[in-house]
Amino acid sequence: MTEHVEPLNDAEREWVAAHVAAARRAIGEGEITAPALDALWEQTRGTEPPEQNDRVNVVGLALGQHLVDRFGLEWAVFSDEQGSEMAVRGPSDLTVFPTNFVAKRYESGETHFIEAFVAEIGRTLGSLRG
């Protein structure tokens, strides 16, 4: 199977919106920024299952929405032989899997990684857009 990309359906858009709203509430209704997401990630460390999956989804989907809002990327569902996953996409088929990105940092115990990641995405997009 080759890779396939399609826009989010209504249920997927609602799922993203619900998690982004949860991130906004946790941040204190402030703007979702990379530093705010780093602080939220740190604040929720040590949660137990099933909360850890919710934590990854809230921070990951809020990160994805931040990339969409800040850099004009678009949400999509990326499917290949491995399965399907939500992603944000930009020029030159730049694809970011924000929930997977966050989940890997959960597994490694990493903190304070979002601000540097967003800056790197900005640099990459700057070079792609010329």
Secondary structure, 3 states (H helix, E strand, C coil): CCCEEECCCHHHHHHHHHHHHHHHHHHCCCCCCHHHHHHHHHHCCCCCCCHHHHHHHHHHHHHHHHHHHHHCCEEEEEEECCEEEEEEECHHHCEECHHHHHHHHHHHCCCCCHHHHHHHHHHHHHHHHC
